[in-house]
Amino acid sequence: MSSKRALIVGGSMGGLFAANLLHRAGWEVTVLEKAASPLTSRGTGIVTNDGLRKLLEMAGARYAHELGYALDERIAFDREGKLLASCKLPQILTAWSRLLRILLDALPPERYRLQSNVVTIDPGSANELARVTLASGESLEAELLVAADGVRSIIRKQVFDAPPIEYAGYVAWRALVDRGTLSPETQALLGNAFAFSQAPGEQILGYPILGADDAERVLINVVWYRKTSATQLNDMLTDIQGQLHADGIAPHLIRSEFIQQARSDASILLHPAWAEVLASSPELILQVIVDSTTTSMHKGRAALIGDAAFVARPHVGQGVTKAAGDALALTQAFDGTEDDVLAALARFSALRVPVGQFAVDQARRLGAVIQPYQAGFTSWVEHYAQPDNLIRDTAVELEGVAHLVRAH
Ligand SMILES: Cc1cc2nc3c(=O)[nH]c(=O)nc-3n(C[C@H](O)[C@H](O)[C@H](O)COP(=O)(O)OP(=O)(O)OC[C@H]3O[C@@H](n4cnc5c(N)ncnc54)[C@H](O)[C@@H]3O)c2cc1C
């Protein structure tokens, strides 16, 4: 191939891993991100693992300070604070924005274009280049097109014959609070552990992370899963003007009655430490939990990666590692056969579809305990109702997701 141009649609985790890895492999990459500013403000914690840290290194990402908060222990306790289970499990917990900043810094800035909303796509063929059109009317073409445009991917919709996204039957409320502002009792319980509690239809977990730009600042990140019917969900996604935000509602548009209800339910159903975090978080983020799968990750010159291909529920904590592993598999698929883009993409897809499906399946098993009415999951409901099993299997690295060959 005389020219090696890659257009990458989506400049978040998957897009930035792909851009950095392909750039280092000699591709002329252009990231097209529809947002107007770099996405460093998404307030959430990310559980890292050995595979993800190795992938960051391969992508050329460097960090002067620690990647995140180092924890050793996991605990589960009940509403009264009685310890139900504990285990040693060293992990580094980071902030979404911290990780994104590190990846952005690794890429030459001229390779990253903001306000570039892709509206139409032609995936090309063996003889035709792939082409995208932006909302501005500008048209761009390349030998390779990487669709890293997330769970609502328009490339998935326009080009791939993938099944619709499925609602899992529950939502997550997410809260983030400065550790130092919490009461001494809550800091003692949640301040230095990966902590879990659950009750029928409810599961809550939390862990400390480092602030995005200030490594001295420690925050407590909490995710509270709640069984929620589709009708209830539609109501929660409808703002005060009556407008439905089916693709997700921004925190400031959530009706105050739902925030108040969540905080009041927390004070009744959960240990007071959880209720305190939920009450003192400056905002609550509502996350709709979904499953998304596909049978193919390639079409013409287009490759589908990250959440655009598969979304595994957050219980496995593999979203970023999977997006990065897809990016590595894609880059490596071109080793030695750079002339045949279509054959390389077919190899990439054959390797990564089973991995994506595996992550989705494991996440469904873990989530079944919250929404236990899905056929075929009864034994998993019992399994993960046991706190020992829950704390051992949640957000741990899954074999193969990072696409690294390990020495055994
Ligand atoms: C509660 C919760 C907790 C989680 N915890 C973890 C965890 O601990 N560990 C972990 O690894 N993962 C976790 N995840 C999952 C992780 O956040 C995602 O899997 C990951 O962000 C996927 O990255 P992506 O780049 O594929 O998609 P996204 O991050 O969704 O990025 C898609 C990008 O594409 C852009 N875009 C979309 N359409 C267009 C367009 N038409 N033109 C141009 N740009 C476009 C968007 O603006 C966005 O920047 C969690 C998720 C949730 C909900």
The ligand as an SDF file (V2000), in Angstrom:
LIG
                    3D

 53 58  0  0  0  0  0  0  0  0999 V2000
  -20.9940    2.8640   35.2400 C   0  0  0  0  0  0  0  0  0  0  0  0
  -19.8770    2.4870   34.3010 C   0  0  0  0  0  0  0  0  0  0  0  0
  -18.6600    2.1020   34.8150 C   0  0  0  0  0  0  0  0  0  0  0  0
  -17.6270    1.6930   33.9500 C   0  0  0  0  0  0  0  0  0  0  0  0
  -16.4620    1.2720   34.5070 N   0  0  0  0  0  0  0  0  0  0  0  0
  -15.4870    0.8240   33.7040 C   0  0  0  0  0  0  0  0  0  0  0  0
  -14.2510    0.3440   34.2610 C   0  0  0  0  0  0  0  0  0  0  0  0
  -14.0570    0.2860   35.4750 O   0  0  0  0  0  0  0  0  0  0  0  0
  -13.2990   -0.0810   33.4190 N   0  0  0  0  0  0  0  0  0  0  0  0
  -13.4810   -0.0430   32.0570 C   0  0  0  0  0  0  0  0  0  0  0  0
  -12.5590   -0.4360   31.3220 O   0  0  0  0  0  0  0  0  0  0  0  0
  -14.6240    0.4240   31.4920 N   0  0  0  0  0  0  0  0  0  0  0  0
  -15.6310    0.8410   32.2650 C   0  0  0  0  0  0  0  0  0  0  0  0
  -16.7740    1.2950   31.7030 N   0  0  0  0  0  0  0  0  0  0  0  0
  -16.9550    1.2150   30.2160 C   0  0  0  0  0  0  0  0  0  0  0  0
  -16.1770    2.2610   29.4060 C   0  0  0  0  0  0  0  0  0  0  0  0
  -16.5380    3.5550   29.8640 O   0  0  0  0  0  0  0  0  0  0  0  0
  -16.4880    2.1210   27.8840 C   0  0  0  0  0  0  0  0  0  0  0  0
  -16.4780    0.7760   27.5190 O   0  0  0  0  0  0  0  0  0  0  0  0
  -15.4790    2.8640   27.0090 C   0  0  0  0  0  0  0  0  0  0  0  0
  -15.5960    4.2380   27.2310 O   0  0  0  0  0  0  0  0  0  0  0  0
  -15.7070    2.6180   25.4930 C   0  0  0  0  0  0  0  0  0  0  0  0
  -14.8740    3.4720   24.7350 O   0  0  0  0  0  0  0  0  0  0  0  0
  -15.2160    3.8230   23.2160 P   0  0  0  0  0  0  0  0  0  0  0  0
  -14.1130    4.7110   22.7450 O   0  0  0  0  0  0  0  0  0  0  0  0
  -15.4930    2.5740   22.4550 O   0  0  0  0  0  0  0  0  0  0  0  0
  -16.6050    4.6000   23.2450 O   0  0  0  0  0  0  0  0  0  0  0  0
  -16.9560    5.9930   23.9210 P   0  0  0  0  0  0  0  0  0  0  0  0
  -16.1400    6.2280   25.1270 O   0  0  0  0  0  0  0  0  0  0  0  0
  -18.4340    6.0290   24.0700 O   0  0  0  0  0  0  0  0  0  0  0  0
  -16.5440    7.0730   22.8330 O   0  0  0  0  0  0  0  0  0  0  0  0
  -17.1990    7.3010   21.6120 C   0  0  0  0  0  0  0  0  0  0  0  0
  -16.7320    8.6410   21.0620 C   0  0  0  0  0  0  0  0  0  0  0  0
  -17.2090    8.8190   19.7360 O   0  0  0  0  0  0  0  0  0  0  0  0
  -17.6830   10.1480   19.5820 C   0  0  0  0  0  0  0  0  0  0  0  0
  -18.6660   10.1290   18.4930 N   0  0  0  0  0  0  0  0  0  0  0  0
  -19.8680    9.4920   18.5000 C   0  0  0  0  0  0  0  0  0  0  0  0
  -20.5010    9.6660   17.3240 N   0  0  0  0  0  0  0  0  0  0  0  0
  -19.6650   10.4030   16.5510 C   0  0  0  0  0  0  0  0  0  0  0  0
  -19.7620   10.9210   15.2300 C   0  0  0  0  0  0  0  0  0  0  0  0
  -20.8470   10.7030   14.4670 N   0  0  0  0  0  0  0  0  0  0  0  0
  -18.7330   11.6500   14.7300 N   0  0  0  0  0  0  0  0  0  0  0  0
  -17.6100   11.8870   15.4930 C   0  0  0  0  0  0  0  0  0  0  0  0
  -17.4910   11.4350   16.7690 N   0  0  0  0  0  0  0  0  0  0  0  0
  -18.4860   10.7120   17.2810 C   0  0  0  0  0  0  0  0  0  0  0  0
  -18.2590   10.4990   20.9450 C   0  0  0  0  0  0  0  0  0  0  0  0
  -18.3540   11.8860   21.1440 O   0  0  0  0  0  0  0  0  0  0  0  0
  -17.2350    9.8330   21.8710 C   0  0  0  0  0  0  0  0  0  0  0  0
  -16.1510   10.6850   22.1460 O   0  0  0  0  0  0  0  0  0  0  0  0
  -17.8160    1.7140   32.5260 C   0  0  0  0  0  0  0  0  0  0  0  0
  -19.0380    2.1560   32.0070 C   0  0  0  0  0  0  0  0  0  0  0  0
  -20.0620    2.5130   32.8770 C   0  0  0  0  0  0  0  0  0  0  0  0
  -21.3680    2.8840   32.3040 C   0  0  0  0  0  0  0  0  0  0  0  0
  1  2  1  0
  2  3  1  0
  2 52  2  0
  3  4  2  0
  4  5  1  0
  4 50  1  0
  5  6  2  0
  6  7  1  0
  6 13  1  0
  7  8  2  0
  7  9  1  0
  9 10  1  0
 10 11  2  0
 10 12  1  0
 12 13  2  0
 13 14  1  0
 14 15  1  0
 14 50  1  0
 15 16  1  0
 16 17  1  0
 16 18  1  0
 18 19  1  0
 18 20  1  0
 20 21  1  0
 20 22  1  0
 22 23  1  0
 23 24  1  0
 24 25  2  0
 24 26  1  0
 24 27  1  0
 27 28  1  0
 28 29  2  0
 28 30  1  0
 28 31  1  0
 31 32  1  0
 32 33  1  0
 33 34  1  0
 33 48  1  0
 34 35  1  0
 35 36  1  0
 35 46  1  0
 36 37  1  0
 36 45  1  0
 37 38  2  0
 38 39  1  0
 39 40  1  0
 39 45  2  0
 40 41  1  0
 40 42  2  0
 42 43  1  0
 43 44  2  0
 44 45  1  0
 46 47  1  0
 46 48  1  0
 48 49  1  0
 50 51  2  0
 51 52  1  0
 52 53  1  0
M  END
$$$$
